[in-house]
């Protein structure tokens, strides 16, 4: 009784400290996701500053300064998402899906003026909100993770070929609308995320292999549907690797591969340990790499910090995915587990495609590097997903069989 009395009469600061320590201990491996997110965000600000400002003695430029605000807003959004129990998101996921699909349809309305739906890179993917542009497809990724996990949480019919049809339809709807913008890069990210979740949900691997094989064989049929600039990027990359030197030089002179080749030269300039701050800034400025603060931000990182800096960035992404997968493994409830795996699937696909673009292994299709590329929508989305994983990690209690969470 004396212990209970002393505990109940502890001062508010002591009780708050105990609650905070208890919260930290409950989060477990999910805190690895938060740590990696924070370090990647800091690297983002440093990389954008190198890409943007020639003089290292000056304060942060406008792009890097906005990125600081996006990081702060992302951290706040992460905390907000981590507060309510993640199971409460499930019943609302279908309504949220309807809302984001309306936003995607809004982007496709032809008579909406460009002052509202701002075309960029040939795609109508952004809504002008004044201080920043909002990309609805980023929000779609978050909602998709929740919807797919909520649908698959109790079902077992996806262990048959016929049962794979509903998840495929859930995926095809946003993918189709995003392709119409057209935003090929973002649309492609949904496919690996779907397979990550299906594998975690227990789908048979042989069925997934059959689906992947059919998709690969059918992929060439989609080529005529691509926009001219998308075809040009694919043809340019293929010609660079397969053509004779004269033809390759001709394609490079026409500027088809200019962005990728410039990124590769700058990455090579970083060597093992990087270059001085002044030299890295000068290289970025005078080589005029397009989107060096956005899709090609990996180039300024390696130019400044070398191969070692690039490896650190990759290690942080690996830490993020490890934390998410450990959180999923520790969660005994299927909804939370599948959300963590879906988040990992999106991050893995996005990092691999972005690195492939920067290294000249894949065509440039407008995929940002999570947490590192400049952009409010991208940064907020990544921190919201981190908050979702943290939410699951904070509530790792055993699954309560027989309890109907759909009614709560």
C-alpha positions in Angstrom: 0.0 0.0 0.0 2.9 2.3 0.7 4.1 1.9 -2.8 0.7 2.6 -4.3 0.4 5.7 -2.1 3.8 7.1 -3.0 3.2 6.4 -6.7 -0.2 8.1 -6.7 1.1 11.2 -4.9 4.2 11.6 -7.1 4.5 15.2 -8.4 3.3 15.9 -12.0 6.8 16.2 -13.4 7.8 12.7 -12.1 4.6 11.2 -13.4 5.1 12.8 -16.8 8.7 11.6 -16.9 7.7 8.1 -16.1 5.0 8.2 -18.8 7.4 9.5 -21.3 10.0 6.8 -20.5 7.3 4.2 -20.7 6.2 5.5 -24.1 9.7 5.3 -25.4 10.1 1.7 -24.2 6.8 0.7 -25.8 7.8 2.1 -29.2 10.5 -0.5 -29.7 12.0 -0.8 -33.1 9.5 1.8 -34.5 11.8 4.5 -33.1 14.5 3.3 -35.6 12.1 4.6 -38.3 11.8 8.0 -36.6 15.6 8.2 -36.1 16.3 7.4 -39.7 13.6 9.8 -40.8 15.1 12.6 -38.8 18.6 12.0 -40.0 17.6 11.7 -43.6 15.6 15.0 -43.3 18.8 16.7 -41.9 20.8 15.4 -44.8 18.1 16.7 -47.1 18.6 20.3 -45.9 22.4 20.0 -46.2 22.1 18.5 -49.7 19.6 21.1 -51.0 21.8 23.9 -49.6 24.8 22.5 -51.6 22.7 22.3 -54.7 21.1 25.7 -54.3 23.7 28.1 -53.0 27.1 28.8 -54.5 28.6 30.7 -51.5 28.8 28.4 -48.4 29.1 31.4 -46.1 25.6 32.6 -46.9 22.5 31.5 -45.0 20.2 28.9 -46.3 18.5 29.8 -49.7 14.8 29.9 -50.2 14.5 26.3 -51.3 16.4 24.9 -48.3 14.6 27.2 -46.0 11.2 25.9 -47.2 12.5 22.4 -46.7 13.2 23.2 -43.0 9.6 24.2 -42.7 8.4 21.1 -44.4 10.5 18.9 -42.0 9.0 20.7 -39.0 5.5 20.3 -40.4 6.2 16.7 -41.1 7.4 16.0 -37.5 4.2 17.6 -36.2 2.1 15.5 -38.6 3.9 12.4 -37.5 3.1 13.1 -33.8 -0.6 13.7 -34.7 -0.9 10.4 -36.6 0.8 8.5 -33.8 -1.8 9.7 -31.1 -5.0 7.8 -31.9 -5.1 4.0 -31.9 -4.2 2.9 -35.4 -7.2 0.5 -35.5 -9.5 3.5 -35.6 -8.1 4.4 -39.0 -9.5 1.3 -40.6 -13.3 2.0 -40.6 -12.6 5.4 -42.1 -10.3 4.2 -44.8 -12.9 3.6 -47.5 -14.2 7.2 -47.0 -10.7 8.5 -47.2 -10.2 6.5 -50.4 -13.2 8.1 -51.9 -11.9 11.5 -51.0 -8.5 11.0 -52.6 -10.0 9.5 -55.7 -12.1 12.7 -56.1 -8.8 14.7 -55.9 -7.3 12.5 -58.6 -10.4 13.0 -60.8 -10.2 16.8 -60.2 -6.7 16.8 -61.6 -8.0 15.3 -64.9 -10.7 17.9 -65.5 -9.5 19.6 -68.7 -11.0 23.1 -68.1 -9.5 23.6 -64.7 -7.0 26.5 -65.2 -3.3 26.0 -64.9 -3.3 28.5 -62.0 -5.0 25.9 -59.9 -3.8 22.6 -61.4 -0.3 23.3 -62.3 1.3 21.2 -65.1 4.9 20.2 -64.5 7.0 18.0 -66.6 4.1 17.2 -68.9 1.9 16.0 -66.0 -1.1 17.5 -64.3 -0.3 16.2 -60.8 -0.2 19.3 -58.6 -2.7 21.6 -57.0 -1.5 25.1 -56.4 -2.1 26.0 -52.7 -0.2 29.3 -52.8 2.8 28.8 -50.5 3.3 25.2 -51.8 2.0 22.8 -54.4 0.1 19.8 -53.2 0.5 16.5 -55.0 -2.6 14.3 -54.3 -0.9 11.1 -55.4 1.3 11.3 -52.4 -1.7 11.3 -50.1 -3.1 8.4 -52.1 -0.1 6.3 -51.1 -0.9 6.7 -47.4 -4.6 5.9 -47.9 -3.8 3.0 -50.1 -1.6 1.4 -47.4 -4.5 1.7 -44.9 -7.2 0.5 -47.3 -5.3 -2.6 -48.5 -4.3 -3.6 -45.0 -7.8 -3.1 -43.7 -9.2 -5.2 -46.6 -6.7 -8.1 -46.1 -6.6 -8.2 -42.3 -8.9 -11.2 -41.9 -9.3 -12.6 -45.4 -7.7 -15.8 -46.7 -9.2 -15.9 -50.2 -6.1 -14.1 -51.6 -4.3 -17.5 -51.3 -6.1 -18.4 -54.5 -5.7 -16.9 -58.0 -9.3 -15.7 -57.9 -8.8 -14.1 -54.5 -6.0 -11.9 -55.9 -8.6 -10.0 -58.0 -10.0 -7.7 -55.3 -6.5 -6.4 -54.2 -5.6 -6.0 -57.9 -8.8 -3.9 -58.4 -8.0 -1.8 -55.3 -4.6 -1.1 -56.8 -5.7 -0.6 -60.4 -8.1 2.2 -59.6 -5.5 4.7 -58.2 -2.8 3.5 -60.6 -5.0 4.1 -63.6 -6.0 7.6 -62.5 -2.4 8.5 -61.8 -1.3 7.2 -65.2 -3.8 9.5 -66.9 -2.1 12.6 -65.4 0.4 11.1 -66.7 2.7 10.2 -63.8 4.3 6.9 -64.7 6.8 7.0 -61.8 4.3 7.3 -59.0 2.0 4.8 -60.5 4.7 2.2 -60.7 5.3 2.4 -56.9 2.0 0.8 -56.1 2.9 -2.5 -57.7 5.8 -3.5 -55.4 3.8 -2.2 -52.4 1.0 -4.5 -53.4 3.3 -7.5 -53.6 5.0 -6.8 -50.3 1.5 -6.7 -48.6 0.3 -9.8 -50.3 3.4 -11.8 -49.3 3.0 -10.7 -45.7 -0.7 -11.6 -45.8 0.1 -15.1 -46.9 -0.5 -15.1 -50.6 1.1 -18.1 -52.4 4.4 -17.2 -54.0 3.7 -19.3 -57.1 0.6 -17.3 -57.8 2.5 -14.0 -57.5 5.2 -15.3 -59.8 2.6 -16.2 -62.4 1.1 -12.6 -62.1 4.6 -11.0 -62.4 5.4 -13.1 -65.4 2.2 -12.1 -67.2 2.8 -8.5 -66.3 6.3 -8.6 -67.7 5.2 -10.2 -70.9 2.3 -7.7 -71.3 4.5 -4.6 -70.5 5.5 -3.9 -74.1 1.8 -3.5 -75.0 1.6 -0.5 -72.8 4.5 1.3 -74.6 2.2 3.0 -77.3 0.1 4.4 -74.4 3.1 6.4 -73.1 3.5 10.1 -73.7 6.2 11.2 -76.2 8.6 12.5 -73.5 8.2 9.2 -71.6 9.1 7.2 -74.7 12.0 9.5 -75.4 13.5 8.8 -72.0 13.2 5.1 -72.4 14.6 5.1 -75.9 17.4 7.4 -74.8 18.5 5.1 -72.0 18.4 2.0 -74.1 20.3 3.6 -76.9 23.0 4.9 -74.5 23.7 1.3 -73.3 23.2 -0.6 -76.5 24.1 1.6 -79.5 27.4 2.1 -81.2 29.6 5.0 -79.9 28.6 7.3 -82.8 24.9 6.7 -82.3 25.2 7.1 -78.5 27.1 10.4 -78.9 24.4 11.6 -81.3 21.7 10.8 -78.7 23.7 12.5 -76.0 24.2 15.6 -78.1 20.5 15.9 -78.7 20.1 16.1 -74.9 18.1 12.9 -74.5 20.4 11.6 -71.8 21.7 15.0 -70.6 20.2 14.9 -67.1 21.3 11.4 -66.3 24.8 11.8 -67.7 25.3 15.0 -65.8 24.2 13.3 -62.6 26.6 10.5 -63.2 29.5 12.8 -63.8 28.8 14.7 -60.6 28.5 11.5 -58.6 31.9 10.4 -60.1 33.4 13.7 -59.1 32.7 12.9 -55.4 35.0 9.8 -55.5 35.3 8.1 -52.1 35.3 10.8 -49.5 33.8 13.7 -51.4 35.0 17.2 -52.3 35.3 20.5 -50.4 32.2 22.4 -49.8 33.1 25.2 -52.2 34.1 22.8 -55.0 30.9 20.7 -54.6 28.7 23.8 -54.8 30.6 25.1 -57.9 30.3 21.7 -59.6 26.5 21.6 -59.0 26.0 25.2 -60.1 28.1 25.2 -63.3 27.1 21.8 -64.5 23.5 23.0 -64.2 22.0 19.6 -63.3 18.2 19.9 -63.7 16.2 19.0 -60.6 19.3 18.7 -58.5 17.4 19.7 -55.4 14.5 17.3 -56.2 14.7 14.0 -58.2 18.4 14.2 -58.6 19.3 15.2 -55.1 21.5 12.0 -54.6 24.0 13.7 -56.9 24.8 16.7 -54.6 25.1 14.3 -51.7 27.7 12.1 -53.4 29.5 15.1 -54.9 29.9 16.7 -51.5 30.3 13.6 -49.3 31.5 11.0 -51.7 30.7 7.3 -51.9 30.9 7.2 -48.1 28.1 9.8 -47.9 26.0 7.8 -50.4 26.5 4.6 -48.4 25.4 6.5 -45.2 22.1 7.5 -46.9 21.5 4.0 -48.1 22.3 2.7 -44.6 19.7 5.0 -43.1 17.1 3.8 -45.6 18.0 0.2 -44.6 17.6 1.2 -40.9 14.2 2.6 -41.7 13.0 -0.6 -43.4 14.5 -2.7 -40.7 12.6 -0.8 -38.1 9.4 -1.0 -40.0 9.8 -4.8 -40.6 10.7 -5.4 -36.9 7.6 -3.5 -35.9 5.5 -5.6 -38.2 7.0 -8.8 -36.8 6.3 -7.7 -33.2 2.7 -6.8 -34.0 0.3 -9.7 -33.4 -2.6 -8.0 -35.1 -2.8 -8.3 -38.9 -4.0 -4.7 -39.7 -1.0 -3.1 -38.1 1.4 -5.6 -39.4 0.3 -5.2 -43.0 0.4 -1.4 -42.8 4.0 -1.5 -41.7 4.9 -3.9 -44.6 3.1 -1.7 -47.1 5.0 1.3 -45.9 8.2 -0.6 -46.3 7.2 -1.7 -49.8 6.6 1.9 -51.0 9.9 3.2 -49.5 12.0 0.3 -51.0 10.5 0.8 -54.5 10.9 4.5 -54.4 14.6 4.4 -53.2 15.5 1.8 -55.8 14.0 3.7 -58.7 15.5 7.0 -57.7 18.9 5.5 -57.3 18.5 3.8 -60.7 17.7 7.2 -62.2 20.7 8.9 -60.7 23.1 6.1 -61.7 21.8 5.8 -65.3 20.4 2.4 -64.8 16.7 3.4 -65.2 15.0 6.1 -67.3 14.2 9.4 -65.5 10.5 9.1 -64.6 10.2 11.8 -61.9 10.6 9.8 -58.6 11.8 11.7 -55.6 14.2 10.3 -53.0 12.1 9.9 -49.8 12.8 12.5 -47.0 15.7 13.9 -49.0 14.2 15.5 -52.2 12.7 18.9 -51.9 8.9 19.0 -51.7 6.2 19.6 -49.1 3.8 16.9 -50.3 6.6 14.3 -50.4 8.1 15.2 -47.0 4.7 15.4 -45.2 3.7 12.0 -46.7 6.9 10.3 -45.6 6.5 11.6 -42.0 2.8 10.6 -41.9 3.9 7.1 -42.9 6.6 7.2 -40.2 3.9 8.2 -37.7 1.7 5.3 -38.8 4.6 2.8 -38.2 5.3 4.5 -34.8 1.6 4.2 -34.0 1.7 0.5 -34.5 4.9 0.2 -32.5 3.4 2.0 -29.5 0.5 -0.4 -29.4 2.0 -3.8 -29.8 -0.4 -5.5 -27.4 -1.5 -9.0 -28.2 -4.3 -9.4 -30.7 -7.7 -9.8 -29.0 -9.6 -12.6 -30.7 -13.3 -12.1 -30.7 -13.2 -8.4 -30.4 -14.9 -6.5 -33.2 -12.8 -3.5 -33.9 -14.9 -2.6 -36.9 -17.6 -1.2 -34.5 -15.2 1.1 -32.6 
